[in-house]
């Protein structure tokens, strides 16, 4: 079984968290056999996976980036990110246990001593297209690049006083570490729906701050207009200044946290599901594959 993670031209924090979380929670579980893919953190429940490969799902989600998968006998679903993914894929709602990133404190030790920074993590596409290092400096906040190593990012989030993040997993990790957060509405609409999938599992409703594009490529990516009402092209420095001012306003926004009890319930339910996974060693998954409406977690209730 291989530990699958999505990777584009650059690495992305949320997807790379798989490499930290699962080897710690499930030591000895993975043997690099490509006949089975383990789908954990990420919006990867779609048609990208070869039909002949077995797919074991532990917290992954449907993000709408590709077509919905046909959940046949090659799929074993232990749980998915949230109730919206479950509904979209025709699974029981109670399989929407939450995003596995909330289990990070149960897997690795994280230095949580704050340095008082207000951190800002853009989406990895925004980081590539924008001038957010300059905008963050002007706004007096600390940029956290989602393309850096996942452990480095974890430590930097843990030390923040507040985290502003356009990246969903920046918010999930901050919430898990009890670092207050301000969600930034993703510039690209396709990245927005998945937030509600996670948020419902920890009983929180994100109050999004809005940032404008900081560069012309960001405007293009968002299919936005490039001219002012007078028809003049927006100068690059104006875009950066506008982005910095919006970032300053976001930093003054009242931050959020999910309720302690809701987060603990989310973690507890997933830890029970992980315990069920341990009772299904990789070599036995072929014999316990189920249809899309029944999972090993349902068939083997904890306690």
VOKOLRO-799737 format. One record per residue (C-alpha): x, y, z. Coordinates in steps of 0.05 Angstrom, whole numbers. Each point is the difference from the previous one (the first is absolute). Layout:
BEGIN
<nuvo X="X" Y="Y" Z="Z"/>
...
This chain:
BEGIN
<nuvo X="0" Y="0" Z="0"/>
<nuvo X="26" Y="69" Z="-18"/>
<nuvo X="-14" Y="64" Z="38"/>
<nuvo X="-30" Y="43" Z="-54"/>
<nuvo X="7" Y="75" Z="-1"/>
<nuvo X="-15" Y="50" Z="-54"/>
<nuvo X="59" Y="40" Z="-25"/>
<nuvo X="2" Y="52" Z="-56"/>
<nuvo X="58" Y="42" Z="-24"/>
<nuvo X="13" Y="19" Z="72"/>
<nuvo X="-15" Y="-32" Z="66"/>
<nuvo X="-62" Y="21" Z="39"/>
<nuvo X="-6" Y="1" Z="76"/>
<nuvo X="-65" Y="-38" Z="7"/>
<nuvo X="19" Y="-57" Z="-46"/>
<nuvo X="70" Y="-6" Z="30"/>
<nuvo X="-29" Y="-9" Z="70"/>
<nuvo X="-14" Y="-72" Z="-20"/>
<nuvo X="75" Y="-14" Z="5"/>
<nuvo X="1" Y="23" Z="73"/>
<nuvo X="-66" Y="-27" Z="25"/>
<nuvo X="-10" Y="-70" Z="-26"/>
<nuvo X="68" Y="-33" Z="11"/>
<nuvo X="-6" Y="23" Z="73"/>
<nuvo X="-72" Y="-23" Z="9"/>
<nuvo X="7" Y="-64" Z="-40"/>
<nuvo X="73" Y="-24" Z="6"/>
<nuvo X="15" Y="-59" Z="-46"/>
<nuvo X="-65" Y="9" Z="-38"/>
<nuvo X="30" Y="20" Z="-67"/>
<nuvo X="43" Y="-45" Z="-43"/>
<nuvo X="3" Y="40" Z="-66"/>
<nuvo X="-42" Y="-52" Z="-37"/>
<nuvo X="-35" Y="42" Z="-55"/>
<nuvo X="-58" Y="-48" Z="-3"/>
<nuvo X="-34" Y="38" Z="57"/>
<nuvo X="-2" Y="75" Z="13"/>
<nuvo X="-13" Y="30" Z="68"/>
<nuvo X="-39" Y="65" Z="-7"/>
<nuvo X="5" Y="42" Z="63"/>
<nuvo X="7" Y="76" Z="2"/>
<nuvo X="-22" Y="37" Z="-63"/>
<nuvo X="-56" Y="11" Z="-50"/>
<nuvo X="19" Y="-61" Z="-40"/>
<nuvo X="-64" Y="-42" Z="-4"/>
<nuvo X="-11" Y="4" Z="-74"/>
<nuvo X="16" Y="-35" Z="-66"/>
<nuvo X="75" Y="11" Z="1"/>
<nuvo X="13" Y="-70" Z="28"/>
<nuvo X="8" Y="-60" Z="-46"/>
<nuvo X="-61" Y="-45" Z="-2"/>
<nuvo X="41" Y="-63" Z="15"/>
<nuvo X="33" Y="30" Z="62"/>
<nuvo X="-32" Y="-13" Z="68"/>
<nuvo X="-16" Y="64" Z="38"/>
<nuvo X="-3" Y="4" Z="76"/>
<nuvo X="-31" Y="65" Z="25"/>
<nuvo X="16" Y="30" Z="68"/>
<nuvo X="-24" Y="72" Z="3"/>
<nuvo X="9" Y="23" Z="-72"/>
<nuvo X="-51" Y="44" Z="-34"/>
<nuvo X="-33" Y="17" Z="-66"/>
<nuvo X="22" Y="70" Z="-23"/>
<nuvo X="-32" Y="6" Z="-68"/>
<nuvo X="67" Y="5" Z="-36"/>
<nuvo X="-15" Y="-61" Z="-42"/>
<nuvo X="-61" Y="-44" Z="-12"/>
<nuvo X="-32" Y="-39" Z="56"/>
<nuvo X="26" Y="-72" Z="8"/>
<nuvo X="-42" Y="-62" Z="-10"/>
<nuvo X="5" Y="-32" Z="68"/>
<nuvo X="3" Y="-73" Z="-19"/>
<nuvo X="30" Y="-60" Z="34"/>
<nuvo X="71" Y="28" Z="-7"/>
<nuvo X="-17" Y="54" Z="52"/>
<nuvo X="2" Y="-10" Z="76"/>
<nuvo X="-26" Y="61" Z="36"/>
<nuvo X="16" Y="5" Z="74"/>
<nuvo X="-19" Y="74" Z="4"/>
<nuvo X="0" Y="65" Z="-40"/>
<nuvo X="15" Y="72" Z="17"/>
<nuvo X="-70" Y="22" Z="13"/>
<nuvo X="-75" Y="-8" Z="-12"/>
<nuvo X="1" Y="38" Z="-65"/>
<nuvo X="50" Y="-48" Z="-31"/>
<nuvo X="-42" Y="-58" Z="27"/>
<nuvo X="-63" Y="27" Z="-31"/>
<nuvo X="33" Y="16" Z="-67"/>
<nuvo X="27" Y="-72" Z="-6"/>
<nuvo X="-64" Y="-34" Z="24"/>
<nuvo X="31" Y="-22" Z="66"/>
<nuvo X="-34" Y="-1" Z="69"/>
<nuvo X="6" Y="68" Z="33"/>
<nuvo X="31" Y="-30" Z="62"/>
<nuvo X="62" Y="-18" Z="-40"/>
<nuvo X="17" Y="75" Z="-3"/>
<nuvo X="43" Y="-3" Z="63"/>
<nuvo X="48" Y="57" Z="-16"/>
<nuvo X="67" Y="18" Z="-29"/>
<nuvo X="57" Y="-45" Z="24"/>
<nuvo X="45" Y="61" Z="11"/>
<nuvo X="-35" Y="10" Z="67"/>
<nuvo X="38" Y="-62" Z="24"/>
<nuvo X="68" Y="32" Z="-8"/>
<nuvo X="9" Y="14" Z="75"/>
<nuvo X="-12" Y="-75" Z="12"/>
<nuvo X="55" Y="-18" Z="-50"/>
<nuvo X="58" Y="48" Z="10"/>
<nuvo X="26" Y="48" Z="52"/>
<nuvo X="-9" Y="73" Z="-21"/>
<nuvo X="34" Y="59" Z="33"/>
<nuvo X="-58" Y="46" Z="16"/>
<nuvo X="37" Y="58" Z="35"/>
<nuvo X="-27" Y="63" Z="-33"/>
<nuvo X="44" Y="55" Z="-27"/>
<nuvo X="-58" Y="48" Z="-7"/>
<nuvo X="0" Y="4" Z="-75"/>
<nuvo X="-62" Y="9" Z="-43"/>
<nuvo X="13" Y="-51" Z="-55"/>
<nuvo X="-29" Y="-1" Z="-70"/>
<nuvo X="-3" Y="-62" Z="-43"/>
<nuvo X="-25" Y="9" Z="-72"/>
<nuvo X="-25" Y="-58" Z="-42"/>
<nuvo X="59" Y="-32" Z="-35"/>
<nuvo X="-25" Y="25" Z="-68"/>
<nuvo X="-7" Y="70" Z="28"/>
<nuvo X="70" Y="-3" Z="29"/>
<nuvo X="27" Y="-19" Z="-69"/>
<nuvo X="-37" Y="55" Z="-38"/>
<nuvo X="-2" Y="57" Z="49"/>
<nuvo X="46" Y="50" Z="34"/>
<nuvo X="-21" Y="-19" Z="70"/>
<nuvo X="69" Y="2" Z="31"/>
<nuvo X="1" Y="75" Z="-15"/>
<nuvo X="-73" Y="11" Z="18"/>
<nuvo X="10" Y="-37" Z="66"/>
<nuvo X="61" Y="42" Z="17"/>
<nuvo X="-39" Y="64" Z="-13"/>
<nuvo X="-58" Y="-26" Z="43"/>
<nuvo X="46" Y="-19" Z="57"/>
<nuvo X="-18" Y="-74" Z="-1"/>
<nuvo X="45" Y="-61" Z="-10"/>
<nuvo X="-8" Y="-40" Z="-63"/>
<nuvo X="-2" Y="-76" Z="8"/>
<nuvo X="13" Y="-32" Z="-68"/>
<nuvo X="-44" Y="-62" Z="-11"/>
<nuvo X="54" Y="-29" Z="-46"/>
<nuvo X="51" Y="-6" Z="57"/>
<nuvo X="12" Y="-65" Z="38"/>
<nuvo X="-61" Y="-23" Z="40"/>
<nuvo X="37" Y="-6" Z="66"/>
<nuvo X="29" Y="71" Z="-7"/>
<nuvo X="-70" Y="26" Z="-15"/>
<nuvo X="-30" Y="-36" Z="60"/>
<nuvo X="50" Y="31" Z="47"/>
<nuvo X="-11" Y="69" Z="-29"/>
<nuvo X="-76" Y="-5" Z="7"/>
<nuvo X="7" Y="-25" Z="71"/>
<nuvo X="40" Y="62" Z="18"/>
<nuvo X="-49" Y="50" Z="-29"/>
<nuvo X="-46" Y="43" Z="42"/>
<nuvo X="-51" Y="-1" Z="-56"/>
<nuvo X="1" Y="-33" Z="-69"/>
<nuvo X="-32" Y="30" Z="-62"/>
<nuvo X="-6" Y="-54" Z="-53"/>
<nuvo X="-28" Y="-9" Z="-69"/>
<nuvo X="25" Y="-72" Z="3"/>
<nuvo X="-52" Y="-46" Z="32"/>
<nuvo X="52" Y="-43" Z="35"/>
<nuvo X="33" Y="61" Z="30"/>
<nuvo X="-66" Y="13" Z="35"/>
<nuvo X="-12" Y="-73" Z="19"/>
<nuvo X="69" Y="-5" Z="31"/>
<nuvo X="-6" Y="67" Z="36"/>
<nuvo X="-67" Y="-21" Z="28"/>
<nuvo X="28" Y="-67" Z="22"/>
<nuvo X="58" Y="34" Z="36"/>
<nuvo X="-49" Y="51" Z="30"/>
<nuvo X="32" Y="58" Z="-37"/>
<nuvo X="-55" Y="51" Z="-15"/>
<nuvo X="-12" Y="8" Z="-74"/>
<nuvo X="-30" Y="46" Z="-53"/>
<nuvo X="-22" Y="-36" Z="-64"/>
<nuvo X="16" Y="35" Z="-66"/>
<nuvo X="-50" Y="-14" Z="-55"/>
<nuvo X="36" Y="-38" Z="-56"/>
<nuvo X="9" Y="43" Z="-61"/>
<nuvo X="-18" Y="-59" Z="-45"/>
<nuvo X="-72" Y="-21" Z="10"/>
<nuvo X="14" Y="-74" Z="-9"/>
<nuvo X="39" Y="0" Z="66"/>
<nuvo X="-57" Y="27" Z="42"/>
<nuvo X="-51" Y="-56" Z="8"/>
<nuvo X="46" Y="-48" Z="36"/>
<nuvo X="6" Y="47" Z="60"/>
<nuvo X="-72" Y="-15" Z="21"/>
<nuvo X="13" Y="-75" Z="-4"/>
<nuvo X="53" Y="6" Z="55"/>
<nuvo X="-34" Y="56" Z="40"/>
<nuvo X="-63" Y="-40" Z="13"/>
<nuvo X="40" Y="-55" Z="33"/>
<nuvo X="26" Y="48" Z="53"/>
<nuvo X="-63" Y="42" Z="5"/>
<nuvo X="28" Y="66" Z="-24"/>
<nuvo X="-22" Y="49" Z="-54"/>
<nuvo X="60" Y="36" Z="-31"/>
<nuvo X="-7" Y="75" Z="-6"/>
<nuvo X="41" Y="15" Z="-62"/>
<nuvo X="43" Y="61" Z="-10"/>
<nuvo X="10" Y="20" Z="-73"/>
<nuvo X="66" Y="17" Z="-32"/>
<nuvo X="8" Y="29" Z="-70"/>
<nuvo X="52" Y="-28" Z="-49"/>
<nuvo X="70" Y="27" Z="11"/>
<nuvo X="25" Y="-9" Z="-72"/>
<nuvo X="-26" Y="-2" Z="-71"/>
<nuvo X="8" Y="-76" Z="-5"/>
<nuvo X="-46" Y="-7" Z="60"/>
<nuvo X="-52" Y="44" Z="-35"/>
<nuvo X="5" Y="-44" Z="-61"/>
<nuvo X="-7" Y="-64" Z="40"/>
<nuvo X="-63" Y="27" Z="33"/>
<nuvo X="-28" Y="24" Z="-68"/>
<nuvo X="-6" Y="70" Z="28"/>
<nuvo X="0" Y="67" Z="-36"/>
<nuvo X="66" Y="35" Z="-7"/>
<nuvo X="-24" Y="71" Z="-7"/>
<nuvo X="-25" Y="53" Z="46"/>
<nuvo X="-66" Y="36" Z="-12"/>
<nuvo X="40" Y="51" Z="-41"/>
<nuvo X="26" Y="-55" Z="-45"/>
<nuvo X="72" Y="7" Z="24"/>
<nuvo X="41" Y="-62" Z="11"/>
<nuvo X="12" Y="-14" Z="74"/>
<nuvo X="74" Y="10" Z="15"/>
<nuvo X="38" Y="-55" Z="34"/>
<nuvo X="18" Y="43" Z="60"/>
<nuvo X="-73" Y="17" Z="10"/>
<nuvo X="-19" Y="-73" Z="3"/>
<nuvo X="52" Y="-13" Z="53"/>
<nuvo X="-21" Y="60" Z="41"/>
<nuvo X="-74" Y="-20" Z="-3"/>
<nuvo X="18" Y="-71" Z="20"/>
<nuvo X="42" Y="25" Z="59"/>
<nuvo X="-56" Y="45" Z="25"/>
<nuvo X="-51" Y="-57" Z="-5"/>
<nuvo X="49" Y="-46" Z="37"/>
<nuvo X="6" Y="53" Z="55"/>
<nuvo X="-76" Y="2" Z="7"/>
<nuvo X="-3" Y="-76" Z="3"/>
<nuvo X="52" Y="0" Z="56"/>
<nuvo X="-46" Y="45" Z="41"/>
<nuvo X="-59" Y="-47" Z="-9"/>
<nuvo X="-25" Y="-39" Z="60"/>
<nuvo X="31" Y="-70" Z="-6"/>
<nuvo X="-37" Y="-65" Z="8"/>
<nuvo X="8" Y="-69" Z="31"/>
<nuvo X="-45" Y="-61" Z="-2"/>
<nuvo X="-30" Y="-20" Z="67"/>
<nuvo X="48" Y="-43" Z="42"/>
<nuvo X="-53" Y="-54" Z="9"/>
<nuvo X="-14" Y="-4" Z="-75"/>
<nuvo X="73" Y="-7" Z="-18"/>
<nuvo X="10" Y="-54" Z="53"/>
<nuvo X="-61" Y="-39" Z="-26"/>
<nuvo X="28" Y="5" Z="-71"/>
<nuvo X="68" Y="-26" Z="23"/>
<nuvo X="-30" Y="-55" Z="42"/>
<nuvo X="-43" Y="-27" Z="-56"/>
<nuvo X="59" Y="-1" Z="-47"/>
<nuvo X="46" Y="-33" Z="50"/>
<nuvo X="-53" Y="-56" Z="6"/>
<nuvo X="2" Y="-6" Z="-76"/>
<nuvo X="76" Y="-4" Z="1"/>
<nuvo X="-6" Y="-56" Z="51"/>
<nuvo X="-46" Y="-36" Z="-49"/>
<nuvo X="53" Y="10" Z="-55"/>
<nuvo X="52" Y="-33" Z="44"/>
<nuvo X="-45" Y="-62" Z="4"/>
<nuvo X="3" Y="-4" Z="-76"/>
<nuvo X="73" Y="-10" Z="-18"/>
<nuvo X="17" Y="17" Z="-72"/>
<nuvo X="4" Y="-72" Z="-24"/>
<nuvo X="-72" Y="-12" Z="23"/>
<nuvo X="-33" Y="59" Z="-35"/>
<nuvo X="-12" Y="-38" Z="-64"/>
<nuvo X="-46" Y="-48" Z="37"/>
<nuvo X="-39" Y="55" Z="35"/>
<nuvo X="-17" Y="46" Z="-58"/>
<nuvo X="-72" Y="24" Z="3"/>
<nuvo X="-49" Y="37" Z="-43"/>
<nuvo X="-6" Y="76" Z="6"/>
<nuvo X="-56" Y="-5" Z="52"/>
<nuvo X="36" Y="-44" Z="50"/>
<nuvo X="69" Y="9" Z="30"/>
<nuvo X="43" Y="-40" Z="48"/>
<nuvo X="-12" Y="55" Z="51"/>
<nuvo X="-75" Y="-12" Z="-3"/>
<nuvo X="7" Y="-76" Z="2"/>
<nuvo X="49" Y="1" Z="58"/>
<nuvo X="-28" Y="51" Z="50"/>
<nuvo X="48" Y="21" Z="54"/>
<nuvo X="-16" Y="-22" Z="71"/>
